[in-house]
Amino acid sequence: MQAAKNKLKLNDQVEVIAGKDKGRVGKIIQIVTDSNRAKVEKINMAKRHVKPDMQNQQGGIIDMEAPIHMSNLMLICAKCARAVRVGNKILEDGSKVRTCKRCGEAIEPKR
């Protein structure tokens, strides 16, 4: 099964629209393309039991972000300051940009 085309990118500011963290906002820190999921900063936290190793001498139980499905995330437009749908527009110079469906502004990911 092929993964759906994704309109969200790394470092995008997103809002969770479904699930236990509904309404919370965070930044995408990792995208898992084959399962159409993303890890969002401080969203969908899960406890993991880790063994001691060279990086983590102590080991124990740590909190980390678990992937959340892309369909449960909406991009936040910088101009509108709210969750919006994303469209695409081809500019005069031939480049393709993501746009906000509400205000029509181009969306640039935060670095």
C-alpha positions, -999 to +999 in steps of 0.1 A: +000+000+000+014+034-010+014+063+015-008+093+007+008+125-005+016+147+025+013+184+027+030+188+061+068+192+064+095+191+090+095+221+114+059+230+105+038+244+134+007+221+137-024+217+158-038+183+168-074+180+157-083+146+171-073+123+199-062+127+235-040+158+227-068+176+207-062+213+206-025+212+215+001+229+193+036+217+185+064+215+159+070+185+137+103+169+146+102+138+125+081+124+097+076+086+091+066+085+054+058+048+051+032+048+078+020+084+071+028+095+107+048+123+123+064+130+157+053+163+172+072+181+200+056+173+234+025+157+218+015+120+222+040+113+249+047+077+258+069+060+284+097+038+270+118+013+291+154+016+279+184-004+288+217+012+299+241+018+270+270+041+261+248+073+256+224+065+285+245+051+314+215+051+337+188+034+317+152+033+331+119+047+320+119+078+298+092+099+282+093+103+244+071+114+216+052+087+198+042+091+161+007+105+155-012+100+122-010+129+097-048+130+093-050+142+130-028+172+123-035+206+107-010+232+097-011+266+115-009+296+092+014+324+104-009+351+091-043+336+102-028+323+134-052+293+133-053+258+119-060+258+081-062+235+051-032+236+027-033+241-010-006+244-037+000+273-061+025+276-090+041+310-091+051+330-123+087+318-120+075+282-121+082+274-084+055+256-064+045+269-030+021+257-003-007+282+004-033+288+031-068+280+019-082+306+042-061+337+034-042+326+003-008+335+017+023+314+009+034+291+038+071+289+047+083+263+072+099+277+103+136+269+105 
